[in-house]
Amino acid sequence: MGRWLHGVGADVLGHHPAYPLLMARHRYFHEQAAEMVQWAQQGEWDHVVAILNGRYRFASNQIVLLLKSIRQGVKQEA
């Protein structure tokens, strides 16, 4: 998804007001994934599960909501 967001997605949707927030949430999503990997490598599974069920899930849900919002905006532009 990142390649798309930085490539074709930016070309097609970059003008949309929610696009910068989508990019920020996508970056945050990857930050949380990286943190989960670090904890997993240390065997700290309670931390992994807490992040997965908290910040990671939040970021994922926000990405979906923002994509839906952008899709709706594009439909209205057409």
N, C-alpha and C positions, 0 to 999 in steps of 0.2 A: 504494500500500500504506500509505503514511503516513496518509492520510485515514482509511482503515479502522482502522488501529491506534489512532488518536486518537479515533475515533468508535465505531462498532458493535463493533469488536474489543475496545476497552477495556470496553465495557458487558458483553460476553459472556464475555471471557476475562481481564479485569483481575484477577480473584481468583486466577488460577493463579500458583503460586510462580515460574514461569519468565518470567512476563510482563515484569517490570521489566528482566530481562536482555535479553529480546527487544527492548524499546524502546531499551536502550543500544546493542545491536548494530546496530539500524536507524540510529540516530543516527551511529554510527561509520562505517557503510557510506556514508552521505551525506558525511561528512567526507572520506573517501577519494576519493569521486567528485569533490568540489570541488577537492581537491588535484590530481587528475589533470587537471582542466580548466585549472587554473592553469599546470601544467607544459606542457600541450599548447599553450596560448596563447603560451608562450615558445619553442615549438618543441623542447622538451626531451623527445623521444620515448622515450629510454632510461629516464627517470624515470617516464614514464607507464606503460610496459610493466612496469617493476619493481613499481609499485604495483598495477597490474591483476593481475599474477600472484602478488602477495604479499598485502598487507593487504586489498585490495578483495575478492579471491577468498575469503580467510579470513572476512571479515565476511559475505559472501553465503552461504557454506557454513554459518556459525553460525546465520544467520537461518533457513535451511531446517531445520537440525537442531532448533532451538528450536520452530519451528512444528510439526514432527512430534511433538516431546515434548509440547507442549501438546495437540495433537490426541489423542494417546494418553491423556493425563490426562482429557480431556473424555469420551472413550469409556468410561473406567473409572468416571466419575461417573454415567453414564447407567444 
